[in-house]
Amino acid sequence: MNRVSVRILPVLIFLLFHVSKSEDEEVKRSLVGFMDKLAAGNVGRDQSWGWNMSSDPCNDKWIGVSCDTLSKSVKKVVLDELNLTGVLDIGFACKASSLSVLSLHSNNVVGSISEEIGNCKHLTHLYVSGNQISGHLPESLKQLSNLKRFDISNNNFSGEVPDISQISGLITFFAQNNQLTGEVPNLDFSHLLQLNISNNNFSGPIPDVKGRFSADSFSGNPGLCGELVSKPCPPTPPSKRKSNHSSIKRFFIYSGYAVLGLIVVLFVAFKLVSKMKPKDDKEAVETNTSRRSYKTSTTTSNESKIAENKSEYSISSVESGVALSSLVVLTSPTGQGLRFEDLLRAPAELLGKGKHGSLYKVMLDNGVTTLAVKRIKDWSVDSEEFKRRMKRLDQTRHPSVLPSVAFYCSQQEKLLVYEYQPNGSLFRLLHGSQSGQAFGWESRLNVAAIVGEALAFMHEELGEDGIAHGNLKSTNILFNQNMDPCISEYGLMVFQTQDLSFDFQSSKDALDHAAPTYGSFKADIYGFGVILLELLTGKPVHTNGIDLARWVHSVVTEEWTVEVFDKGLISQGASEERLLNLLQIALKCINPNPYERPNMNQVAVMISTLKDEEDRSSSHP
């Protein structure tokens, strides 16, 4: 019996390896079939392309294919702008069960998205924009529970969009320039960051989009109605009115029960409070006495965002309505042991007050520890979303991005605690009393490179979370004790079309254009471009009503480009060629058309290359 087992064992091992090999071969054969249909014989494919049975998609690096380094399974297929004119067979691609990204942007592919798309269980990004794909969208789309970004724009899709509201992680839905019909897709608008369904044949009322999107996202659909497009919807049909009347009647019945229950609860609560009243009164006296001890020693009348007012007072004395609650201390060692009560009792100096809140310098332990506290007001993000963002940001660290030490969140307000940075902001360095005189070209280029690299890292890490900086400007670039720049207040603000909180982007046209397409991330790039202009010109964003970006555009258009640059840089002998190169990068970033702006990775690489040239030039005069 043992001899038989020994003889069978090699056979089993052979079969096991053979089955594993045949599975890999099956995936490879499917991918080759996928490309054969896409290429349709009109694309010259040499051996370097791969995509054949004699090579391996991972080991031999097929064009457009990225693999998981550990499992050696295909993760991404990106075949953008390769002049592919064949037929899309999504079933072949989905044989690669680990596929997370499929992109065929800007080809001329025909065919349709079949029901087999449901087999791509791990798909997170699907981009097929700029092709000739047609037909109805399959019902199996709802099975793609991991899908985050979906772009089918500029094709020939028709019919109604299936219900994909259960895809809770979807943050991008682009379907503009098709022939889609029916009602506006049922999406989770509270989480969606990017939406465009313009130029289709949608009809009916526009749902509540939570104030996140403008009319541009829905334009070119004559059948749509609602407040957002300034077109009233027709009255509800009689049959629906009857149903509504029945629903209203049930609502009042149930409401009566609810009110009755509430009265009982209040009566019980009143009895309990009456018994506890002496104790509560005593606590109230103690609290009020404690609060009265946090008195203002001096006041300020200056509400400038930048001016550092020398008034010293506790945070609690500035605005009322702070309810004591727990302070969430994050992983920074500076915050260990920090309590909310410590912040309230500590003397605080107002550093600036602006549209979205106030910034204080808070001194603890008799001045041994100095913190900066940002007090946020009028922010539309709810408490749970705020907590999610703060915890996600705490997990994403970069040495040139100032981390939060702790945060506090209530219905009335939100507080962010940071380590205080003693050397001020880039704005003050450029436009303060010294007016950038001691801030030379190499230092400015170094700031551009460090901030660009840090912002590119954050965009890459937080792209799928939809967390951009949201309010990038020179006052939010701070310098530590070593004069190293760092980005502060990352992720605090949520960009909205109607919110002109970006004081770098006064051009309403550019702002409106950016919001429905790329939103916060493209606005960050615009903001970074304006910071580059400040570094190059030495001028603030607004001077006597003149917008810096518009002024630079006008000077460059009139071919007086050299007049743009800070005269101090020219007198110091800065390379005019590299000044011009950085100016070109800045102009790309502030392009009014967000589609034509580079991403932050591209910007960071361009500036890094420029800095390398400067470093080589400095070491070899």
Disulfide bonds with the S-S distance in Angstrom:
Cys58-Cys67 2.05
Cys94-Cys120 1.89
Cys225-Cys233 2.08
